[in-house]
Structure formats: structure tokens, C-alpha cells
Amino acid sequence: MSPALAELERLFPPGRLLHKPGELAPYESDALTAFRARPLAVVLPETHEEVVQAVRWCAHHQIPYVARGSGTSLSGGSLPIEGGLIIGLNRMNKLLRLEPQERIAVVQPGFINLQVSNAAATYGLYYAPDPSSQPVSTIGGNLAFNSGGAHCLKYGMTSNHVLAARVVLPDGETVELGSESLENTGPDWLGLFVGSEGLLGIATEVTLRLLPKPETYHTVLAAYDSLAKAGDAVAAVVASGLLPGAMEIMDSLAIEAAEAAVKAGYPQAARALLIVELEGETPQVEAEARYLDAVIRGSGAYEVRVAQSPEERLKIWKGRKAAFSAVGRLSPDYIVQDGVVPRSKLGQALAEIEQLSARYGLRVANVFHAGDGNLHPLILYNGRLEGELHRAEALAGEILKLCVALGGSITGEHGVGMEKKAYMPEMFAEADLEAMRRIRLALDPLELANRGKMFPGEAPALHFRGAHPLEKAGVISRE
């Protein structure tokens, strides 16, 4: 053991410092499994002070580090740095305080997103940001990537629901950003920190804003004979003046996958499904529902269903939430891309993605947050076939360039991470990127925090990881 590791061993007791090959293997990748790297070690702090010690150890030995929770990043944002340290925050998973009268919850970074709403439900409150990974993703990761979700159309992203954070800067200093008040003075340092993808520090306590649970929901499922019609229907709903809680689109491939997985009862002949959900006080929702019905029926939908019970509503959403993982039934491998286009360009974007799919000879399933133009094309490929992974990556890049060309963005909620940093110049001028670098260097001159992410530069090689060990053993199957 090196002197530096021996020093780390004195800071963390047995079981909370991992450095043997078998212990490191689960940490070599995150949810973007095409990338992997072997860290030097993993530490599992349980307190703020232990995070400070780990960061100071990294600064002293000039060792880069990555903080991660459940590792659900789809952009490689929590990919380890080769030879660096992973600061695993899953043991910092406590609800520190919940004050219903103030409508706030204070949690540690490893607290699971869905658990916030579960804890607040007793008081008629909930936490609005709801990424599809909410049963497993952590608040710390949501904060780092400014995560969104189906219901962020009406309520905004994570940044709209974080009031304060206790943060360990890359030199080990502790700062308090924001406050429990809705009004703050001075520069918006918290706003700068949320969504900075771990480049500016590690949050060890996060104060979240809670909202009253909606009194009622009105959930509509509309079937279309073309993806473009469903995309244009979104623009029509928004143009009508309605502001639904969520608007989601699934194409025929996604419908097929979701049906096979959870039997949501979707119209299987549909080329596209649009899910629209109104929520709020009952009189308001009832009035809006009548207006929405007219808009949807005028948009070319050939079948319209309205959930008649909470069970039917949950069934509709179960299919949508399961769509990502269910696509694994259609293909051995797939890439989940994340880009944004203006809502008025949804129809055009989907038509061009269809053309790109044909040109590259790869199927693309579309499941996305239509209300805010956040596309999630799922590019299906077989990593066992020579060159197919790289072709899928090239197609994913073409889709990102398309998003920028249409006036959108290379990311909506997954962040830039490792996956999309090569496309930053598509969206930002060199002067813009340099300004971002200067901010980062002011806090972290050695670029130790989450090195190699977000800014263009050398990327690690892509790897086909092959079947999961349990698949090889015949214990699990994607079929």
C-alpha cells in the first residue's frame, strides 16, 4: 500500500475504504456503461467532516476525485477518473429535518429523491422534481445535474426547488450557499452551483422546497397515426394557454417495449402516444379538462382516453416510467440521448431523427418530455457487432447537432458529463467556454473535482462491456 493510501486508511475505518480490485469493480462505470475507468480507491464518508478530510487528502496529494451517489448518470457524469478517488455518498442518506409549516426538507446528499415525497406525504406535501430514476437516484446527484422529470414542465427543474446547500469546496473549505428564505441578497452562488456537475464542490446538506400535493389530476392518453402529429399537438396545447403538469410522448417502438414490460393497455397500433396531465384544485382542473379535450380532439388524435380512477392513471404512468428500461427487451444495447428543441420544432426534429435513423441503419425509440421540448431518443445497437457502438455514438452526435441547429440545447436534464463534452463547441463560442473555465479554475486551480467532465478534451476509449455477469450465468435475462 502506498503512503498516500495508508494515510487514507487512517482517516476511514475498515469497510469504508475500498481499494482491492474486486471492491472497485462496481465503481468502474455509471449508467453510461460504454465508458469505464479504474479508480485508485473508494471512500464512503458518513459525515460532513469526513467529506472535508477526503477532499483535503485529494488536494494535498493532487489526486483527482469524483463524488457519486447511486451512479445513475446517463451522461457519464459520475464516471471515475483513472487512478483517482471516488467519494461515495450513499451512506450520507438521512433526512435531517422536515418542517411542514415552512414547507422545507433538509437532507443529506445520498437521500433518495422519491423518499422526500414519501416523507412529506403525511403533511400533504411533496417534492416536485421527478426524474424517471427517482426511486434510486439521490438528491446530491439531482442537484449536480439539475435534474428534471415529467412534471418539471409546470414546476421547473431541481434548481427551482433547492433553497440552500452546505458545500465542501475543492480546497476543503466549507461554505453555505443560499438560505431557507425565498429571498436572498448578493450574487446567486447557489444558482451557479446547482447543475455544475461536481466541478465546483460537493454538497453535504441540501435544503429542498416542498409543495402542496395537487387536489386532483386529469390524465389524458391520446393516440396518433404519426409522430409529427403528436409533436404538433404539444405546440397546440401550449398555444391554447393551458399549462399541464406534464406532457409526454412515446413512439411506436417505445409503446411496444412498454406493453411487453408492464402491459399498460396502450393502443398498440398507434405510431405515437401523447400523455397530458392537468393537476391542481378540482374546479380549475375540471374547467381546463373541457378545454384540453377540445384541443386534443382537434389535433388529429384518432383515440382519446381519460383515466377514470387513480389506478388507471398509475397504469398510464407505469408504462411511461418503464419505457427506458423496457427498450432493453428490443435490443441488447442502447444509448439514451438527451437534447432539447423549441416546442414549435418538435415535429421537424422527430421527422429528421427518423431520417437519421434510416441513414445510419439503427432503430431509434423516442420517449420524451414533450412539454419542454426535451427529447430522449434511445438509439438501439448491438455492441457485439464490430463498429456498431461507434455508429450509435455518431448518430447520437448528429441528433445533438440537430437540436442546436433548431435553436435548442445539447442537454435538457442529463448534463454534459463525459458523453457530450465534445459537442460543447456546437453550442458555445470559445470565449464562453473560457469564461466557464476561469470560474472553475478560481475554485479548483488543479482541476481535481470531477476532472475530464463537461469541458471539451480527450475522452477515454469506448468499451463494449458485454453481458452482465448475471446474464452470463443465466440468472437474469432481458427477454
CORNOR-V167538 format. One record per helix or strand of 2 or more residues. SS is the DSSP state (2 for helix, 1 for strand). FROM is the first residue (numbers start at 1). TO is the last residue. Records with the same first field share a line. If there is no record, write none. Layout:
BEGIN
SS: FROM-TO  FROM-TO
END
This chain:
BEGIN
2: 3-11  21-27  48-61  113-123  139-145  152-155  158-160  189-193  227-239  252-262  282-297  310-329  343-360  370-372  388-405  421-427  430-443  469-472
1: 17-18  41-43  65-68  85-88  95-99  104-107  125-126  162-168  174-178  202-209  211-212  216-224  246-251  272-280  303-306  333-336  339-340  364-369  374-375  377-381
END
